[in-house]
Amino acid sequence: MDEIKDKGIHHTAIKICEDLQPSPAYVGLYKEIQKLVSSQHVKYDDFKDSLTKAIKDNGIECQLRNNIYHWVRVKNTESVTGHVFFKKAQVHWDKRIHKSLNSMCNELGIDLAKLRSTAERNDLMEKWSEMSNYDVDVSKYRPVYAPKDFLEVLLNLKDPSFVHKDGEPEWEFSFLPLEVKDLEDLRALYTEFSRGEQILGTGLVGSQAALEEERIILGEKVLTKNYAPVAQEYLKRGCPRSLRAKMWSLVLGVGGKYTQQEYFHNLKNHVLQYDLMIDKLVIKDIQLTASNDDQYFVFEDVLYQIMLCFSRDGTIIKNLKNQPGYMQVILKGKQPTAENTITFPPSGVIPFHGFTIFLFEVTVSLNSKSIDNIAEAVSFPLFLFALTWTRRSTSAVVIRIIIQIYKKAKANFIKKWYSGHRDSRIGNGGTVTQCHQ
Amino acid sequence: MKVTFCTDLDKSVVVANCEKRGWVQVGPEDDWLIAKKEDGYKSLFSVDSGYRMNDNQIINHFPNHYEISRKDLLVKNIKRYRRDLEKEVTFVLPADYNMFVEEYRKAPQSTWIMKPCGRSQGSGIFLINKLSKLKRWSRESKNPFQPQLSKESYVISRYIENPLLIGGKKFDLRLYVLVTSFRPLKAYQFKHGFCRFCTVKYDSSVAELDNMYVHLTNVSVQKHGSEYNALHGGKMSVQNLRLYLESTRGKAVTETLFDQISWLITHSLKAVAPVIATDRHCFECYGYDIIIDNKLKPWLIEVNASPSLTSTTANDRILKHKLLDNILSIIIPPCGYPDVRWNKIPSREAMRDFDLLIDEDLIHLQEEMETGDKYTVKQTMYRWNRYALFNCCRISCLPNKLKPNLAERCVLEL
């Protein structure tokens, strides 16, 4: 038995190593260990033990653990089977959106994707840090959809297998069967929700300032540990504003590392190289929302940079549980070969009206001065996850944020949202008995 | 008895706030009780006018508020306030020209800003980085270095070349301070305020020296720029600034910055208190312009005795309406009727969105109560600081050990 277990661990270790090697963090880690080996801490005659000790002492063990933590997180998102009904609804929605994208292109006589000319590229590059001055006429463009359109679609989802039982109240917009029979099952299914932990700062007696101070002290301790899972646990109960940037970066495994800067520059180059129709939608959205808002206008230029790069980030579509629909678009005037075909949109996300506003927390929390921090912000969807936990809010607000994520990533979170929604209903009392029936 | 008010400023925020309280508007010739005047007040205070205010009349200006609101006089008063000044960065031209040149030669690379003393809204301001440019300016203006002949004097101060930038743009802070008395000093700071942003990215290079859209934050300048957006007017609330700073720089330094700003204001008022002709009929609301540099140190730019009540945006209107409402709430005694014999100590509730900055009456009261004080410090200055610290509720929530340090630092840095 032990032997099998040992083998299992061995296999997992090999698998992790294989997966880590191509990852961008690997190079840095490898270099640091090499440096360590050549230092005097590691002895030739006691190589293994002294190296293990040195790794521990120099905080590399923590880095390694964090890498595995991020590896596990990505792995988890891969193995989820979707409900057929939802998959269908999602495909239907994607088609609808793509259709309206195409018809807008036809109407305006533009292309989904083309190469930028050298002059255009230079112009964009010059105004990159001051995109509010970038002259492009987007007056004819309109947002593909508004959150309210999407909500409408959600509310009208009707699962054919849903049966309305007598005596059950009309829930107005929930026509989906619950996955569980009773409250116990529900708790088991959503252990994260049922822990009964209150988010700090809601309905608490005592001084808010004292609470925050206490929380900051604890948070700083967590940060010195530099261990992502601990930071995640900390975030679940609420994080003071002043520590959010650091906490989020730790949990998400982002930071101003060299490889990430490089990654960011690749995204930027993609923007400079290709003129996608979605860029105009991004610009339009920022112009409609952030530019006119007295809270956001200051961050306008940064928002352009983040949003444009975000739109090119292919890892987003890769890491979403249920693949959202995307198009394969051939560049204008090019042969239909593989290198002339790009995924459209590259990130799989088509911005809706008001999409930019969700970035606010990110721009406010991260110092937008340096480019590497903008690179940090590129892993935006992951930030939104963090947000759901950091907002000190009632469950209603959490649900609202979940809906927002949902809208953004289209049908990916449909299951969770509906169940989450019911969960809160049950939490409100009243309907608890319904579940037992 | 009915409360009547008289104003020569036809602004909806003023009239609406007064009428909300059931006050009646009257002309200057009638019997008024509360006056809000911008131009007419000077003649009112002059001896020849023969006008004497009675005990139930109050007015929104001090007779010689220009001691603080005129740029040269503020400089003079602050200088007098800190005689042990080691480094001078502001001069009045043409009077201090020679001193300026001496200072300029110490750091010939730096940029200086010239502001006409008596003007406002950014008019007549320019930057110089070469002495020759100043000389040319003086040749061009008529009688530059003969003070008795020159029409307009200027202050010249070292330009803050490292302002804190947000989104790459320069901004300054507009804060409101209500003074109900100078001797004893009674001052209140309004919780709300806003940052005024430039519309063009900050650039300290010489080429942009003449581009006022880069350097001057005044709305009256910025609104002529092509990038001006009338919906937000380049204004962001101070609360949002605080959130931003807390997130990016940390909570402790943000708190320190805002405490330092409160200190800066208190010190500037303390500096002019001896020369203001105090009058129990008067109260005044000042608009403070403050620039924060990238080391999070606040710099007082200037003080306006008649801050603009024009609303450029919807949020602006809400803020200014509230400002007026809260001012009236503080200046009117609990009986609801103006009375100069009142001790001018409003209740906590009446202060609404104002924070007490300093009330020397309260300090003395507390002093009398604390007999056998074990902390007694000889210097009056220091004692005043210490008491102000304990009286300002906003500061007293800091951990105890921080307080004395804070006081000392503020004194030194002003």
Interface residues (C-beta under 8 A of the other chain):
Chain A: S129 E130 S132 N133 A209 E212 I216 P240 R241 S242 R244 A245 S291 N292 D293 D294 Q295 F297 V298 F299 E300 D301 V302 V364 S365 L366 N367 S368 K369
Chain B: L165 I166 G167 G168 K169 F197 K201 E227 N229 L231 H232 G233 G234 K235 M236 S237 N240 L243 Y244 E246 S247 T248 G250 K251 T254 T313 N315 C397
